[in-house]
Amino acid sequence: MESALIIKKIQELGSRHANIQEIGIDDFKEAELLEIEAEDLIISYCEKMGYQISGFPMDKRLISEDDLEEDYFSRERFQLYLDMLTLEKVDVEELTWCYVCSFWPSQYADKQEYHLTVKEQIDCGVFYKVEL
């Protein structure tokens, strides 16, 4: 899927996310499913482009599951993967920026603040409990 189509789909998902009232547990689950769907669109794009960080995720999938920790391909690890690619690849930064703006429009003042926050989260060493 081209990045323009992914952006359109993320914006649609973001609109649905904004309309959720988050009153009950089902609302929170629905919101989380929309977030996961948007992240999965970006992850699929990155994999299609052949983007890897330390062999993650494509090369790591070739390793026996016995040689990897349980739940190696966790959501947290994929989020770290996206954050690291956000700092390295302009096209990924555009997709993740669209995602953040579509789902949480007032979280960052601008793309520069977003970029710096992503870098800080990776560099601090405590935001993620996994490594690639």
Secondary structure, DSSP 8 states (H G I E B T S, - for coil): --HHHHHHHHHHHHHHHHT----SHHHHHHHHHHHHHHHHHHHHHHHHHT--BTTBTHHHHTS-GGGS-TTTT-HHHHHHHHHHHHHH-HHHHHHHHHHHHHH-TTS-SSHHHHHHHHHHHHHTSSS-S---
